[in-house]
Amino acid sequence: MQANSQLKTEPGFGKRGVVVGILALTILGIVIHFVSADKRERARGPEAVPVMAGTVVQKDIPVQLRVIGNVEAYATVSIKSRITGTLTRVHFQEGQDVKEGDLLFTIDPRPSQVSLEEAEARLARDMVLAEKADKDVVRYAELVKRDYVSADRYEQARANADSLKATLAADKAQADNARLQLSYCYIRSPLTGRTGSLMVKQGAMIKANEDTGMVDIAQIKPIYVGFSVPEQNLPDVKKYMAERPLTVEAVPPGTNQPPERGVLTFIDREVNKQTGTILLKGTFENKARRLWPGQFVQVALTLTTQTNATVIPAQAVQAGQQGQYVFVIKPDLTVETRPVAVTMTVGDEVVMEKGLAPGEQVVTDGQLRLAPGAKVEIKEGLAGDQGNKT
């Protein structure tokens, strides 16, 4: 009875004991759960890292020089007037395509027409006089034989006829010049091309051979693409150009279409001493007019073709303290690092000098989570299509 009374003097003792017991059991259950989970993780092994992969292949690769080039008109002319006069008509719209021989401008032809008519009239008059002088020579030749006239009179007739012949030749030259001056009133295009901004307006007074042209015309079919390459590439360019025509490809910016193809046609006469580069030019037919004067384009000059080159996607190559390397996927889906030597980059691919064999798979995406011996899982569509994927 005394013990019971002592227990009753400590209110809440039974409840606290129950709470402590429950907490202990809970903590014990959590510990058991994590221990079990850890054992299961160890039993399963490390989780596979999802990666993208590409296959090492052998194929023919073009050996190219890739630079930025600039499009140039095949020919550009500035149209100027050869005579002074009033511009009476413009026969085209600025920016219009014109053909060789198309009429561009008309300068008031009336003064030149009057000069031509005057020269032709003078020519006609002197032709009549020359015909009469020739007849006089024939008549005086008969008279002098019969002693009807003196020899001096005959010689005078001959001299007069010869003088009129010279006058007649001068008249013909003046008439031809007047006709030429009249033709200058009608200015025609000397080539097929595209007109630029119109520098004169109809009704303006045009001066002969003025410093500023009336309009510029640029020939864009065919067209040039100029580009510079380092001087150390010049021996290879000359070597392969002597063997065959070298192909030049040009890709305008902002397009997904195939490149324009041309032929290397020009090597500058000297190396630029300031930049250490040599200027080259390719000629393009430019039938679709994708190349435009002044435009910057990506240029690829193909020198030769490397046959049976070992190729992998460029994104597979990593840089480390010991140089370049790749992650090679082994048959058991683990990876190993392998040093490689890259000889050339062509677009999204690189050519290997050594380190890889055709048919091997290399990691092209997901390398940051990898270490030698890590297990991988090859996924599709993580980083776009892989060009060498098999």
C-alpha positions as CSV (number, residue, x, y, z in Angstrom):
1,M,0.0,0.0,0.0
2,Q,2.9,2.3,0.7
3,A,4.5,1.6,-2.6
4,N,1.3,2.3,-4.5
5,S,1.0,5.6,-2.7
6,Q,4.5,6.5,-3.6
7,L,3.8,5.9,-7.3
8,K,0.7,8.1,-7.1
9,T,2.9,10.9,-5.7
10,E,4.7,11.0,-9.2
11,P,2.0,12.0,-11.6
12,G,2.8,11.4,-15.4
13,F,5.6,8.9,-14.9
14,G,3.8,6.2,-16.9
15,K,3.0,8.4,-19.8
16,R,6.6,9.6,-20.2
17,G,7.8,6.1,-20.3
18,V,5.5,5.1,-23.1
19,V,6.5,8.2,-25.2
20,V,10.2,7.4,-24.7
21,G,9.7,3.8,-25.7
22,I,7.8,4.8,-28.9
23,L,10.5,7.2,-29.9
24,A,13.2,4.6,-29.4
25,L,11.3,2.1,-31.5
26,T,10.9,4.7,-34.3
27,I,14.6,5.6,-34.4
28,L,15.5,2.0,-34.4
29,G,13.1,1.4,-37.4
30,I,14.6,4.3,-39.4
31,V,18.2,3.0,-38.8
32,I,17.2,-0.5,-39.8
33,H,15.5,0.9,-43.0
34,F,18.6,2.9,-44.1
35,V,20.9,0.0,-43.3
36,S,18.7,-2.3,-45.5
37,A,18.6,0.3,-48.3
38,D,22.4,0.6,-48.2
39,K,22.8,-3.1,-48.4
40,R,20.5,-3.3,-51.4
41,E,22.4,-0.5,-53.1
42,R,25.6,-2.3,-52.6
43,A,24.1,-5.5,-53.9
44,R,22.9,-3.7,-57.1
45,G,26.2,-2.0,-57.7
46,P,26.8,1.6,-59.0
47,E,24.1,3.2,-61.2
48,A,24.8,3.3,-65.0
49,V,25.5,6.8,-66.4
50,P,23.3,7.6,-69.5
51,V,25.5,8.7,-72.4
52,M,25.4,9.3,-76.1
53,A,27.8,7.2,-78.3
54,G,29.4,7.3,-81.7
55,T,31.2,4.6,-83.7
56,V,34.8,4.9,-85.0
57,V,34.6,4.5,-88.8
58,Q,36.9,4.6,-91.8
59,K,36.1,6.7,-94.8
60,D,37.5,9.1,-97.4
61,I,37.8,12.6,-96.0
62,P,38.5,15.7,-98.1
63,V,41.6,17.7,-97.0
64,Q,40.3,21.3,-96.8
65,L,41.3,24.8,-95.9
66,R,38.4,26.6,-94.2
67,V,38.4,30.4,-94.0
68,I,36.0,33.3,-94.2
69,G,35.8,34.9,-97.7
70,N,34.3,37.9,-99.4
71,V,32.2,37.9,-102.6
72,E,33.3,40.2,-105.4
73,A,31.6,41.1,-108.6
74,Y,33.2,39.5,-111.7
75,A,33.4,42.9,-113.3
76,T,32.2,46.4,-112.3
77,V,31.9,49.4,-114.7
78,S,31.0,53.0,-114.0
79,I,28.9,54.4,-116.8
80,K,29.9,58.0,-117.9
81,S,28.9,60.2,-120.8
82,R,31.3,61.0,-123.6
83,I,29.4,64.1,-124.5
84,T,27.9,67.1,-122.8
85,G,24.1,67.5,-122.9
86,T,20.8,67.3,-121.3
87,L,19.7,63.8,-120.0
88,T,16.3,63.4,-121.7
89,R,15.5,59.9,-120.6
90,V,16.5,57.0,-118.2
91,H,15.5,53.7,-119.7
92,F,15.8,51.5,-116.5
93,Q,15.1,51.3,-112.8
94,E,18.0,51.4,-110.4
95,G,18.7,47.9,-109.1
96,Q,17.4,46.4,-112.4
97,D,19.1,43.6,-114.3
98,V,20.3,44.7,-117.7
99,K,21.9,42.8,-120.6
100,E,24.8,43.8,-122.8
101,G,23.7,46.3,-125.4
102,D,20.5,47.5,-123.5
103,L,19.8,51.2,-123.8
104,L,20.4,52.9,-120.5
105,F,20.3,56.7,-121.1
106,T,19.4,59.1,-123.8
107,I,21.1,62.5,-124.0
108,D,19.5,65.2,-126.1
109,P,20.6,64.1,-129.6
110,R,19.5,67.3,-131.5
111,P,22.8,69.2,-131.4
112,S,24.6,66.1,-132.6
113,Q,22.0,65.4,-135.2
114,V,22.4,69.0,-136.6
115,S,26.2,68.5,-136.8
116,L,25.8,65.3,-138.6
117,E,23.4,66.8,-141.2
118,E,25.8,69.7,-141.7
119,A,28.8,67.3,-142.3
120,E,26.7,65.2,-144.6
121,A,25.7,68.2,-146.7
122,R,29.3,69.4,-146.9
123,L,30.3,65.9,-148.0
124,A,27.6,65.9,-150.7
125,R,28.7,69.3,-152.1
126,D,32.3,68.3,-152.3
127,M,31.4,65.0,-153.9
128,V,29.8,67.0,-156.7
129,L,32.8,69.3,-157.1
130,A,35.1,66.3,-157.1
131,E,33.2,64.6,-159.9
132,K,33.4,67.8,-162.0
133,A,37.1,68.1,-161.3
134,D,37.6,64.5,-162.5
135,K,35.7,65.3,-165.7
136,D,37.8,68.5,-166.2
137,V,41.0,66.4,-166.0
138,V,39.8,64.1,-168.7
139,R,38.7,67.0,-170.9
140,Y,41.9,68.9,-170.5
141,A,43.9,65.8,-171.2
142,E,42.4,65.6,-174.7
143,L,42.8,69.4,-175.3
144,V,46.4,69.4,-174.3
145,K,47.1,66.7,-176.8
146,R,45.7,68.9,-179.5
147,D,47.5,72.0,-178.3
148,Y,44.2,73.7,-177.6
149,V,45.3,74.4,-174.0
150,S,48.6,74.8,-172.3
151,A,50.2,72.1,-170.2
152,D,50.0,74.4,-167.2
153,R,46.2,74.6,-167.6
154,Y,46.1,70.8,-167.6
155,E,48.3,70.5,-164.5
156,Q,46.1,73.0,-162.7
157,A,43.0,70.9,-163.5
158,R,44.7,67.8,-162.1
159,A,45.8,69.7,-158.9
160,N,42.3,70.9,-158.4
161,A,40.9,67.4,-158.8
162,D,43.4,66.0,-156.3
163,S,42.7,68.8,-153.8
164,L,39.0,68.0,-154.0
165,K,39.7,64.3,-153.4
166,A,41.5,65.3,-150.2
167,T,38.7,67.6,-149.2
168,L,36.2,64.8,-149.8
169,A,38.2,62.4,-147.5
170,A,38.1,65.1,-144.8
171,D,34.4,65.6,-145.3
172,K,33.8,61.8,-144.9
173,A,35.9,61.8,-141.7
174,Q,33.9,64.7,-140.3
175,A,30.6,63.0,-141.2
176,D,31.8,59.8,-139.5
177,N,32.8,61.8,-136.4
178,A,29.4,63.5,-136.3
179,R,27.7,60.2,-136.6
180,L,29.9,58.8,-133.8
181,Q,29.0,61.8,-131.6
182,L,25.3,61.2,-132.3
183,S,25.7,57.6,-131.2
184,Y,27.2,58.8,-127.9
185,C,23.8,60.3,-127.1
186,Y,22.4,56.8,-126.7
187,I,24.4,55.1,-123.8
188,R,24.1,51.3,-123.7
189,S,25.2,48.7,-121.2
190,P,28.7,47.3,-121.9
191,L,28.0,44.1,-120.0
192,T,25.2,41.9,-118.5
193,G,24.8,42.6,-114.8
194,R,22.9,44.5,-112.2
195,T,22.6,48.3,-111.9
196,G,23.3,50.1,-108.7
197,S,22.0,53.4,-107.4
198,L,21.2,56.0,-110.1
199,M,23.5,59.0,-109.6
200,V,21.7,61.4,-112.1
201,K,18.1,62.4,-112.7
202,Q,16.2,62.9,-115.9
203,G,16.5,66.5,-117.1
204,A,20.0,67.1,-115.5
205,M,22.8,68.6,-117.5
206,I,25.5,65.9,-118.0
207,K,29.1,66.8,-118.5
208,A,31.5,64.7,-120.7
209,N,33.7,62.3,-118.7
210,E,32.6,63.7,-115.3
211,D,34.4,62.3,-112.3
212,T,31.2,60.7,-110.8
213,G,29.6,58.0,-112.9
214,M,25.9,58.0,-113.9
215,V,25.4,54.5,-112.6
216,D,27.5,51.4,-111.7
217,I,26.9,48.0,-113.2
218,A,28.2,44.8,-111.6
219,Q,28.4,41.5,-113.3
220,I,27.3,38.8,-110.8
221,K,27.1,35.7,-113.2
222,P,29.8,34.4,-112.9
223,I,31.1,35.9,-109.7
224,Y,34.3,35.8,-107.6
225,V,34.9,34.8,-104.0
226,G,38.1,36.1,-102.6
227,F,39.8,34.6,-99.5
228,S,43.2,34.5,-97.8
229,V,45.1,31.5,-96.5
230,P,48.3,31.3,-94.4
231,E,51.4,31.5,-96.5
232,Q,52.5,28.0,-95.2
233,N,49.6,26.5,-97.1
234,L,50.8,28.1,-100.4
235,P,53.1,25.2,-101.5
236,D,50.3,22.7,-101.1
237,V,47.8,24.9,-103.0
238,K,50.3,25.3,-105.9
239,K,51.1,21.6,-105.8
240,Y,47.6,20.3,-106.0
241,M,46.4,23.1,-108.4
242,A,49.1,21.9,-110.9
243,E,47.6,18.4,-110.8
244,R,43.9,19.3,-111.3
245,P,41.4,22.2,-110.8
246,L,40.8,22.7,-107.1
247,T,37.2,22.9,-105.9
248,V,36.1,25.9,-103.8
249,E,32.8,25.7,-101.7
250,A,31.1,28.8,-100.4
251,V,28.2,28.9,-97.9
252,P,26.3,32.1,-97.5
253,P,25.3,33.0,-93.9
254,G,21.9,32.1,-92.6
255,T,21.2,29.2,-95.0
256,N,20.9,25.4,-94.7
257,Q,21.2,24.8,-98.4
258,P,24.1,23.0,-100.0
259,P,27.2,25.1,-100.6
260,E,27.9,26.8,-103.9
261,R,30.7,25.2,-105.8
262,G,33.4,26.9,-107.9
263,V,36.9,26.5,-109.1
264,L,40.1,28.1,-107.8
265,T,41.2,30.5,-110.6
266,F,43.5,33.1,-109.0
267,I,46.6,33.1,-106.8
268,D,47.9,36.6,-105.9
269,R,51.4,37.5,-107.2
270,E,52.8,38.0,-103.7
271,V,52.2,37.2,-100.0
272,N,50.8,40.0,-97.9
273,K,53.8,41.0,-95.7
274,Q,51.6,42.5,-92.9
275,T,49.3,39.5,-92.4
276,G,51.5,36.6,-93.7
277,T,48.6,35.4,-96.0
278,I,48.1,34.9,-99.7
279,L,45.0,36.1,-101.5
280,L,43.1,33.4,-103.6
281,K,39.9,33.7,-105.7
282,G,37.4,31.1,-106.8
283,T,35.1,31.6,-109.8
284,F,31.4,30.6,-109.3
285,E,28.7,30.3,-112.0
286,N,26.2,31.6,-109.4
287,K,23.2,30.6,-111.5
288,A,20.8,30.9,-108.5
289,R,22.4,34.2,-107.4
290,R,23.0,33.0,-103.9
291,L,26.3,34.8,-103.8
292,W,26.1,38.6,-103.7
293,P,28.9,41.2,-104.0
294,G,30.2,42.3,-100.7
295,Q,28.8,39.3,-98.8
296,F,30.9,37.4,-96.3
297,V,30.8,33.6,-96.8
298,Q,32.4,30.5,-95.3
299,V,34.9,29.1,-97.8
300,A,36.3,25.5,-98.0
301,L,39.1,24.9,-100.5
302,T,39.6,21.2,-101.1
303,L,43.2,20.3,-101.7
304,T,43.0,16.5,-101.9
305,T,41.3,13.5,-100.3
306,Q,42.6,11.3,-97.5
307,T,41.4,7.7,-98.1
308,N,40.4,5.3,-95.4
309,A,40.8,7.9,-92.6
310,T,39.8,6.9,-89.1
311,V,37.0,9.3,-88.1
312,I,34.9,10.0,-85.0
313,P,32.5,12.8,-84.0
314,A,34.4,15.9,-82.8
315,Q,32.4,16.1,-79.6
316,A,34.0,12.8,-78.4
317,V,37.4,14.4,-78.0
318,Q,38.2,15.7,-74.5
319,A,41.2,17.8,-73.3
320,G,43.2,16.7,-70.2
321,Q,46.5,17.4,-68.5
322,Q,48.1,14.7,-70.6
323,G,46.6,15.8,-73.8
324,Q,43.6,14.8,-75.8
325,Y,41.6,11.6,-75.0
326,V,38.3,9.9,-75.5
327,F,36.1,7.6,-73.4
328,V,35.9,4.2,-75.1
329,I,33.0,2.0,-74.3
330,K,34.0,-1.6,-73.8
331,P,31.8,-4.6,-74.5
332,D,30.7,-4.9,-70.8
333,L,29.4,-1.2,-71.0
334,T,32.2,0.2,-68.9
335,V,34.5,3.0,-70.1
336,E,38.1,3.5,-70.3
337,T,40.1,6.6,-71.2
338,R,42.3,6.4,-74.3
339,P,44.8,9.1,-75.5
340,V,44.3,10.1,-79.2
341,A,46.0,12.3,-81.8
342,V,43.8,14.4,-84.0
343,T,45.2,15.4,-87.4
344,M,42.4,17.3,-88.9
345,T,38.9,18.6,-88.2
346,V,36.3,18.5,-91.0
347,G,32.9,19.9,-90.0
348,D,31.6,18.0,-87.0
349,E,34.1,15.2,-87.4
350,V,37.8,14.7,-86.6
351,V,40.4,12.5,-88.2
352,M,42.5,10.3,-85.8
353,E,46.1,9.6,-86.4
354,K,46.2,6.9,-83.8
355,G,44.5,5.6,-80.7
356,L,41.3,4.1,-82.0
357,A,40.2,1.2,-84.2
358,P,37.3,1.1,-86.6
359,G,34.1,-0.4,-84.9
360,E,34.9,0.9,-81.4
361,Q,32.4,3.1,-79.7
362,V,33.2,6.4,-78.0
363,V,31.2,8.6,-75.7
364,T,30.0,11.8,-77.4
365,D,27.9,13.3,-74.6
366,G,27.8,12.8,-70.9
367,Q,31.6,12.7,-70.2
368,L,31.4,15.0,-67.2
369,R,29.9,12.2,-65.0
370,L,32.4,9.5,-66.2
371,A,35.5,8.1,-64.7
372,P,37.6,5.1,-65.9
373,G,35.7,1.9,-65.1
374,A,32.3,3.7,-64.8
375,K,29.3,1.8,-66.2
376,V,27.3,3.5,-68.9
377,E,23.9,3.1,-70.6
378,I,23.8,4.2,-74.2
379,K,20.8,6.5,-74.8
380,E,19.4,8.0,-78.0
381,G,18.4,11.6,-78.6
382,L,20.3,13.3,-75.7
383,A,22.5,15.5,-77.8
384,G,21.1,15.2,-81.4
385,D,22.0,12.8,-84.1
386,Q,25.5,11.3,-84.1
387,G,27.0,11.3,-87.5
388,N,29.1,8.2,-87.1
389,K,26.4,6.2,-85.2
390,T,25.9,2.7,-86.5
